[in-house]
Amino acid sequence: MTCRLLSALLLTLGLTACNDSSETDDLNRVFLTFYPSQQSFPEDVANNDTVNFKRLLIANGVEQVNVTLNQRLDGEEPLDDANNPAYQYAVFRVSYGASNTFDLYDEDQNFLYTHTIFEEDNDKHYCIAIDEQKPQLIETDLEMRFPSDNAEAHEFISHCRTLNNQQ
């Protein structure tokens, strides 16, 4: 009897997961590129040192994702040990209904800040700082897409750092 129940449950879940309804078409979407401000860097870091920033993003209190940035204070592209562009995991697409609230934590899971996006923020690419600051979101002209590789991810982050410095 348990096997039949499990089979029926899996079949139900499969049909729900494959539902062709247009409900998901009604969701709002934004892209977020995380970046460090100049104040995010340790005071004693040299311009050409690569600093690894790790953050934990929790959306609506449920969905968790790790944010990783490797950045230099001087803004130049950081390289890994093989002389390739350093790893970046900093650009995210967010789909949501009326709103979505983000909680950001540092690598020790200390709470940093909360920010909420709303329907009117839909269909835009935003820069969002890894530490609390004003303004938290900066609208950008970056395309609504993911970067193709780590080098392009660094370009997205650099663009955000430049916009932040112009605020």
C-alpha positions, 0 to 999 in steps of 0.5 A, spaced: 500 500 500 505 504 501 508 503 494 502 505 491 501 511 495 508 513 493 507 512 486 501 516 486 504 522 489 510 522 485 505 522 479 501 528 482 508 531 483 510 530 476 504 533 473 504 539 477 511 540 475 510 539 468 503 544 468 503 548 462 499 554 465 501 561 464 501 562 471 509 563 471 508 568 465 505 573 470 511 573 475 516 579 475 523 578 474 529 582 475 537 581 475 541 583 481 549 583 480 552 584 487 558 588 488 563 591 493 563 598 495 570 601 496 568 601 504 567 593 503 574 592 503 579 591 509 583 597 511 590 594 510 588 591 503 593 593 497 590 595 491 592 589 487 590 584 492 584 579 491 579 579 496 574 574 497 567 576 499 562 571 501 555 572 502 549 568 504 542 571 500 536 568 503 529 570 499 523 571 502 526 567 508 526 560 504 530 560 498 538 560 500 544 562 495 551 563 496 554 569 493 562 569 492 566 575 489 573 575 488 575 583 487 581 587 487 581 594 491 583 598 484 578 594 480 582 591 475 580 584 474 582 579 479 586 572 476 586 565 479 593 561 480 592 559 473 592 566 470 585 565 468 579 570 471 577 569 478 571 565 480 565 570 481 558 568 483 554 574 483 549 575 478 542 572 479 535 572 476 529 573 481 522 571 479 517 574 484 509 575 485 508 582 488 514 583 492 520 579 494 524 580 501 532 579 501 536 578 507 543 578 506 548 575 511 556 575 511 560 569 511 559 568 518 552 568 518 551 575 521 545 579 519 547 585 514 541 588 511 534 586 509 531 589 502 525 588 499 523 589 491 516 590 488 512 590 482 514 596 480 522 594 480 520 589 474 524 587 468 530 591 470 537 589 472 540 592 478 546 593 482 546 591 489 551 592 494 554 586 499 554 591 505 548 596 507 548 602 504 544 608 500 541 607 495 541 599 496 539 598 489 542 602 483 538 601 476 543 599 471 543 599 463 546 592 463 542 587 459 537 582 463 541 576 462 547 572 466 554 573 464 557 568 459 563 567 463 568 569 469 571 575 465 564 578 463 561 577 470 567 581 473 565 586 467 558 586 470 561 587 477 566 593 475 560 597 472 556 596 478 562 599 482 563 605 477 555 606 478 556 606 486 562 611 485 558 616 481 552 616 487 
